[in-house]
Amino acid sequence: MSKPMSVALFGPTGQGKSTVANMLVQGDIHRENNAFVVKDAAVGIRDQTNRDVSETFEVVDIIGVCQTNFKSTPHKKAVKSIRNYFSKYRGPLNYICYVKKKGEFTKEDSQLFKVFKEIFKGGERNIIIIITDCEPEWVNENSKTIENNFGDYPTIAVDFPTQGHDAVAKRAKKALSNLNDQRRLDWALDDLSLRHKDITSMTLSVPTEILQTIFKYLVEDENVANHLKHKELYNCLFVNKFWCANAVSMLWKNPINKEIHPKLLIPFYISCLNEESKINLREYEIIPEMTKTMFNYASFLKSLEFHSLYYKILFWCNHTSKDGNYLTPKILRNQLIIFRELCKMFISQCQNLRYQIKFTQTWFTDNHLSSYPHLRILSEFIPLKNNNLELFECYTHIPIDIYDDLRKVFTSVDKLKVICSLGEDNEGLSRFIMDLKELKYLKIQGTFMNLPKTTEALRNTLKVTNYSLIKLRIHGDVSIPMEVFKDCKKIKTLKIIEVDSENGPALFKNIAQNCPNLKELNTSVFILSMQMIPEVLLSCHHLTNIRIILNTLDGLLDVSQDLSAIIPRIGMVISSPRLKSFTLALYHLDCNVTVFKEFFKCLRQNNIKNLEFNVFHRTSYKYKRDIREIIRTYIDWGILHVDSAKNWMA
């Protein structure tokens, strides 16, 4: 049986709220037996609201507000009474209705409607205006007037008899015999329900969207340690049921990758399994004794990292083993059974579930673990079509057939990290990489000099996916083809360790010409490429952070003269207020104080403010005090950030 639609009725006394309420709940208006008493004025505070329920509607009739004919409740007390009531009301409100009788719109009408919106702030999209004692034609003719006074909200016209006048009472008989208006109100609400399915569940204490935003900010705050984040969120469970339901969904959105002990995590997830899966586990005597949980914790999961889940299951199986032996055939069998059942549950219950695979560099002596049996069975419960890996962190030492199995299940990857762990080429990994047509993040790490197939696959993927790349990090000796940056219009983060000094300038020229949205640049360069940094700064106007490390091989050469010319040129082209941090690591080089004076002078001429400028270099001791004095002066002028002084390393 479907739950009744909840409706709150608000408006001045004498406008027809109680009559509308009676028609919704009863379908008629029996003066001697009404669910909602029809009155002419606001009732006393002790009678602040009236509530009744039918199979179709749950109606809350709110006390009249503002001055009426006699014995009215004072306005401020009435508003306070409404707020007090709804602070205790925990159900959803599908419709929040403002009721007004047909007639002239006054200044008081507009003021009261503002109070109404203030009381129900956060639920504006659920507001409906009901005009009583009128036909739809009147609403159509006066739509502009209604909008000017109340705003652009759905408006329903009804012609039920309102209270307070003998002439109106005479029309009751006609209304009782003809329920067209009652049907029109029902149909209008049904129509709004179909058009606004996404907004028909607003809770008045704090809207769900706002509460979820607050909790998300709490969890994602980088300045707070992880254990403190979850401690604060855990405390929110005990505020009330509404807060608890929202906090628990945030706490359980990604518990597998967090430091939650398997002794707690795995039994909770097993308790969420359907009866068929539990019967399957009971056959192997691996069902833990647990009481029924308050929530279906499995349904909150947003990200599933297969390795973490598999090894937490292994830990739990070892912990619950009665014979005290680890990694026995029975334990490994149970581990795989539980993994299969939990994954099937997550995939069936969790909407928009994201998958992750993070291999580790650890070598397992046990043949069972080193063969990754849990990855070989993914095709049993994941459909073999259009599956996306949110994160794939892989190593070259993983068995070739594992990558071939994964190719059948996953067709795209958002974030790819390729790490060379041994000097052996991996054809399976090469085939997996070659199949990728779109990437947002690519990180290459290690020495690939003796891995021609893997290197060629990476080079090809860079060419094919450059249009979609947002982040690129290369920490290895993979030479980068010049055409890679031709279509890198979306790339925002770039980290490259230059290994080819001869082609370096051409590479950075390509970056300057083809990466207009670049925000972060972190690179290790030779002195020839250093000369291209001003061109990068001139072309990439969105840069916020730059870190440049001069390759240490150049430190053995006498390039101080070249550097003394480049640094002031860099200062001349820094003009964007978006640039917040600039770091130069010149470790082996000695720069004259005059070089930095010219650099800072250029910053001042370009009206740069609050730039965090850090330099790591070998400055003669006699320059140390002079440089610090210069830094402090430019901090006082507001050109340099205060952290520039403490981060300067001489």
C-alpha positions, 0 to 999 in steps of 0.5 A: 500500500502506497504512503499517503501524500503529505500536504501542509496548508498555510494562510490567513484565517478565513481563506478556506484552509480548513475547507480544502483540508476537509475536501482532501481527507473526507471528499465533502464538507459535513458541518456537524462532523468535519475532520477540520473545524471551520472557524473564522479566526486564528485559534489559541496556541494550544490548538496550533495545528490540526492533522488528519489522514486518509488513504490518499492524503495526510493533511496538516492544517496550520493555524491562521496568521495575522489579524482577522475578525476577532480573538485572533492569535498574535502574528509572532506567536503564531509563527513561533508556534508553527516553527515549534510544531515542524521542528518536531514533525519528522515526516516528509512534506510533499506539498506546502500549500498557501491558501488565499481566497479570490479577491484583491491582493494587498500589501499584507498578502505579499508580506505574509507570503514572505513569512510563509517562504521564510518558515519553509525555507529550503522547500520552495520547490514544493510550494503550491498556491491554492486560490479558493472560491474561484474558477480556473479562468480567474486564475488564468486572467490574474496570473501576472498579479499572482506572480507579482505578489507571490512569485512563479509557483504552481497555482490551483483554483477551487470553488469550495464554499469557504467559511464565515458568511451566510451567503457562502454557506448556502452554496454548500449543498451545491458543492456537496452534490458536485465534487468537480473542484475536489477532483480537480484539486486531486488531479492537480496534485497528482499532476504536480507529483508526476512533474516533480518526482524529485522534489516531493520529499522535503523534510523541514528541519534541515533539507537533505541536500543541505545536510548532505553538503555539510557532511560531505564538507566535513568528510572531505576537509583536507585540514582534518585528520581522517580519524577526527573526520569520522569521529565528528560524523559519528557523533551526528548519528545521535542527534535524531533519526533524520541526521542519523540516516544522512550521516550513516550514508556518508560513513558507509559510502567507502568503508572498505578503503578506510581503516575499519577493522574487518572484524566489524566491517565484514559481519555487517556486510554479511548481515545485509545479504539476501536469504539465498546468499545466507543459505549458501554461506550456511552450507559452508558454516561461515555465517556469523551470529548477528542481530538485524541491523538498523540500516542496509549498510551495503546500499550506501557503498559508492566505491568498491576496491576489489583487493581491499575487500578481498584481503579484509575478508581473508583477515576476518576468515583467519580471525574466526578460524577455530583451528588457529591456522592461517591460509588453510584451503578451507579459509581460502575457499571461504574467502572466495565464496564470501567475496563472490556473494558480497560483490553480487550484493553490492552490484545489485543494490548500489546505484552508480557503483564505481569500481577500483583495482589497486595492485600492490608491489608485494610478492605473495609466496602463497600460490593462491594469493599470487594468482589473484583468484578473486579477479578471475571471477569478476565476469561471473557477476559484472556484465561484460559491457561498458564497465568503467574502472574509476581507478586502475593502479597496475604493475608490470609483474602481475601475471599476463592472463590477469590483465587479459581477464580484466580486458573482458570486463572493463572497457574504460578507465578514469585514472590509470597508474602504471608502475614498472616493478621489474625489468620484464615486459608484460604483453597482457598489460600492453594489450589492456592499455592499448584498448583504452580510448579515453582517460582523465588521469595518467601516471607513469612511474619507473624505468621502462627502458627495457620494456618496448611493448609496454612503452609503445602501449603507453605512447599510443595511449597518450596519443589516443586519449590526449583529448580527454586527459585532465591530469598527466604525471610522468615519473619515468624514462618514457619519452614523450612524443611531441604530438601528445599535447596537440589536443590536450585542451582539457589538461589541468595538472602536468608533472613531467621529469624531463629525460631528453634535454635535446628535445625538451624546449620543443616539448615545452613549446608544445605545452605552451601552445596546446594546454590553455587550461593548465593550472598546475605545472610540476617539472624537472628540466634542463637549462635549455627547457628553462628558457621556455618557461616564460612562454608557458607563463604567457600562454597558460593564463589559468596557472595557479601553481608552478614548481620547477626543479633544475636538473641536477646534471646541469649543476655540474656545469657553469649555467649561472649566467644563463639562469641570471638572465632567465629568472628576471624574464620569468618575473617580467611575464608573471602577470596573472592574479591566478598564480598563487605559488611559484617554486624554483629548486636550483640546489647546486647553483649560486645566484646573485642577489641582484637577480632576485631584486630584478625578479621582485621588481618585475612582480611589483611593476605587474601589480602581483599580490600575495604570491608565495615564492619559494627558492631552494638554492646554494646561496653564499653566506654573505647573501643570506641576510640581504635576501631575507631583508628583501623578502620581508620588504616585499611581504610588507608591501603585499607582493609576496605571501607571508609563507615566502619567508619561512619557506625560503631555503638558503 
